[in-house]
Amino acid sequence: LLNRSSDLEIDCLFVRTRVVSLSEITRAGEFARAALAGNFFWHATRGARLSIGPDRAVYLTERRLIDGLADPRALAEVIENFQLTVTDWQIRSSLYA
C-alpha cells in the first residue's frame, strides 16, 4: 500500500499482515502483556506496530519512507525483515494458545 501523507507530502510504503486470530489465543491477558511490551519503543517488533483489527485478529504493520527504498535490494530486505518479524510473532502467539 502506497500512501502519501497530506501533511508532509511524503510517500510511504505500508506493509500489513495478519499474525493470528484472537480466538486462537487462550491466554489472552498474557499475550496482551507480551504484545504491549513488544510495541514499547518497537522493542520486539523491529519498528512495526502490533494492533487488533475489527475482525479480532492481531496485525503487524510497518511504515517505511519510499525514499529509503530506491534500490530493489533495500525493498527486498525490508520485506524479508518484516516476514521474520511476522514469523517471530506467530511463534510467540502460539506460546499463548
Contact map, one row per residue, 1 for C-alpha under 8 A:
1110000000001110000000000000000000000000000000000000000000000000000000000000000000000000000000000
1111000000111100000000000000000000000000000000000000000000000000000000000000000000000000000000000
1111100000111100000000000000000000000000000000000000000000000000000000000000000000000000000000000
0111110011110000000000000000000000000000000000000000000000000000000000000000000000000000000000000
0011111111110000000000000000000000000000000000000000000000000000000000000000000000000000000000000
0001111111000000000000000000000000000000000000000000000000000000000000000000000000000000000000000
0000111110000000000000000000000000000000000000000000000000000000000000000000000000000000000000000
0000111111000000000000000000000000000000000000000000000000000000000000000000000000000000000000000
0001111111100000000000000000000000000000000000000000000000000000000000000000000000000000000000000
0001110111110000000000000000000000000000000000000000000000000000100000000000000000000000000000000
0111100011111000000000000000000000000000000000000000000000000000111000000000000000000000000000000
0111100001111100000000000000000000000000000000000000000000000011110000000000000000000000000000000
1110000000111110000000000000000000000000000000000000000000000011110000000000000000000000000000000
1110000000011111000000000000000000000000000000000000000000001111000000000000000000000000000000000
1000000000001111100000000000000000000000000000000000000000001110000000000000000000000000000000000
0000000000000111110000000000000000000000000000000000000000111100000000000000000000000000000000000
0000000000000011111000000000000000000000000000000000000000111000000000000000000000000100000000000
0000000000000001111110000000000000000000000000000000000011110000000000000000000000000000000000000
0000000000000000111110000000000000000000000000000000000011110000000000000000000000000100110000000
0000000000000000011111010000000000000000000000000000000011100000000000000000000000000000010010000
0000000000000000011111111000000000000000000000000000000111000000000000000000000000000000000000000
0000000000000000000111111001000000000000000000000000000111000000000000000000000000000000000000000
0000000000000000000011111100000000000000000000000000000100000000000000000000000000000000000000000
0000000000000000000111111100000000000000000000000000000000000000000000000000000000000000000000001
0000000000000000000011111111001000000000000000000000000000000000000000000000000000000000000011011
0000000000000000000000111111000000000000000000000000000000000000000000000000000000000000000000011
0000000000000000000000001111111000000000000000000000000000000000000000000000000000000000000000011
0000000000000000000001001111111100000000000000000000000000000000000000000000000000000000000000010
0000000000000000000000000011111110000000000000000000000000000000000000000000000000000000000000000
0000000000000000000000000011111111000000000000000000000000000000000000000000000000000000000000010
0000000000000000000000001011111111100000000000000000000000000000000000000000000000000000000010010
0000000000000000000000000001111111110000000000000000000000000000000000000000000000000000000000000
0000000000000000000000000000111111111000000000000000000000000000000000000000000000000000000000000
0000000000000000000000000000011111111100000000000000000000000000000000000000000000000000000000000
0000000000000000000000000000001111111110000000000100000000000000000000000000000000000000000000000
0000000000000000000000000000000111111111000000000000000000000000000000000000000000000000000000000
0000000000000000000000000000000011111111001100000000000000000000000000000000000000000000000000000
0000000000000000000000000000000001111111111110000000000000000000000000000000000000000000000000000
0000000000000000000000000000000000111111111110011100000000000000000000000000000000000000000000000
0000000000000000000000000000000000011111111000000000000000000000000000000000000000000000000000000
0000000000000000000000000000000000000111111000100000000000000000000000000000000000000000000000000
0000000000000000000000000000000000000111111111111000000000000000000000000000000000000000000000000
0000000000000000000000000000000000001111111111100000000000000000000000000000000000000000000000000
0000000000000000000000000000000000001110011111000000000000000000000000000000000000000000000000000
0000000000000000000000000000000000000110011111111100000000000000000000000000000000001000000000000
0000000000000000000000000000000000000000011111110000000000000000000000000000000000001000000000000
0000000000000000000000000000000000000000111011111000000000000100000000000000000000000000000000000
0000000000000000000000000000000000000010010011111100000000011110000000000000000001000000000000000
0000000000000000000000000000000000000010010010111110000000111100000000000000000000000000000000000
0000000000000000000000000000000000100010000010011111000001111000000000000000000000000000000000000
0000000000000000000000000000000000000000000000001111100001111000000000000000000000000000000000000
0000000000000000000000000000000000000000000000000111111111100000000000000000000000000000000000000
0000000000000000000000000000000000000000000000000011111111100000000000000000000000000000000000000
0000000000000000000000000000000000000000000000000001111110000000000000000000000000000000000000000
0000000000000000000000000000000000000000000000000001111110000000000000000000000000000000000000000
0000000000000000000011100000000000000000000000000001111111000000000000000000000000000000000000000
0000000000000000011111000000000000000000000000000001111111100000000000000000000000000000000000000
0000000000000000011111000000000000000000000000000111100111110000000000000000000000000000000000000
0000000000000001111100000000000000000000000000001111100011111000000000000000000000000000000000000
0000000000000001111000000000000000000000000000011110000001111100000000000000000000000100000000000
0000000000000111100000000000000000000000000000011110000000111110000000000000000000000000000000000
0000000000000111000000000000000000000000000000111000000000011111000000000000000001000000000000000
0000000000011110000000000000000000000000000000010000000000001111100000000000000000000000000000000
0000000000011100000000000000000000000000000000000000000000000111110100000000000000000000000000000
0000000001111000000000000000000000000000000000000000000000000011111110000000000000000000000000000
0000000000111000000000000000000000000000000000000000000000000001111111000000000000000000000000000
0000000000100000000000000000000000000000000000000000000000000000111111000000000000000000000000000
0000000000000000000000000000000000000000000000000000000000000001111111100100000000000000000000000
0000000000000000000000000000000000000000000000000000000000000000111111110110000000000000000000000
0000000000000000000000000000000000000000000000000000000000000000011111110110000000000000000000000
0000000000000000000000000000000000000000000000000000000000000000000111111110000000000000000000000
0000000000000000000000000000000000000000000000000000000000000000000011111111000000000000000000000
0000000000000000000000000000000000000000000000000000000000000000000000111111100000000000000000000
0000000000000000000000000000000000000000000000000000000000000000000111111111110000000000000000000
0000000000000000000000000000000000000000000000000000000000000000000011111111111000000000000000000
0000000000000000000000000000000000000000000000000000000000000000000000011111111100000000000000000
0000000000000000000000000000000000000000000000000000000000000000000000001111111110000000000000000
0000000000000000000000000000000000000000000000000000000000000000000000000111111111000000000000000
0000000000000000000000000000000000000000000000000000000000000000000000000011111111100000000000000
0000000000000000000000000000000000000000000000000000000000000000000000000001111111110000000000000
0000000000000000000000000000000000000000000000000000000000000000000000000000111111111000000000000
0000000000000000000000000000000000000000000000010000000000000100000000000000011111111100000000000
0000000000000000000000000000000000000000000000000000000000000000000000000000001111111110000000000
0000000000000000000000000000000000000000000000000000000000000000000000000000000111111111000000000
0000000000000000000000000000000000000000000011000000000000000000000000000000000011111111100000000
0000000000000000101000000000000000000000000000000000000000010000000000000000000001111111110000000
0000000000000000000000000000000000000000000000000000000000000000000000000000000000111111111000000
0000000000000000000000000000000000000000000000000000000000000000000000000000000000011111111100000
0000000000000000001000000000000000000000000000000000000000000000000000000000000000001111111110000
0000000000000000001100000000000000000000000000000000000000000000000000000000000000000111111111000
0000000000000000000000000000000000000000000000000000000000000000000000000000000000000011111111100
0000000000000000000000000000000000000000000000000000000000000000000000000000000000000001111111110
0000000000000000000100001000001000000000000000000000000000000000000000000000000000000000111111111
0000000000000000000000001000000000000000000000000000000000000000000000000000000000000000011111111
0000000000000000000000000000000000000000000000000000000000000000000000000000000000000000001111111
0000000000000000000000001111011000000000000000000000000000000000000000000000000000000000000111111
0000000000000000000000011110000000000000000000000000000000000000000000000000000000000000000011111
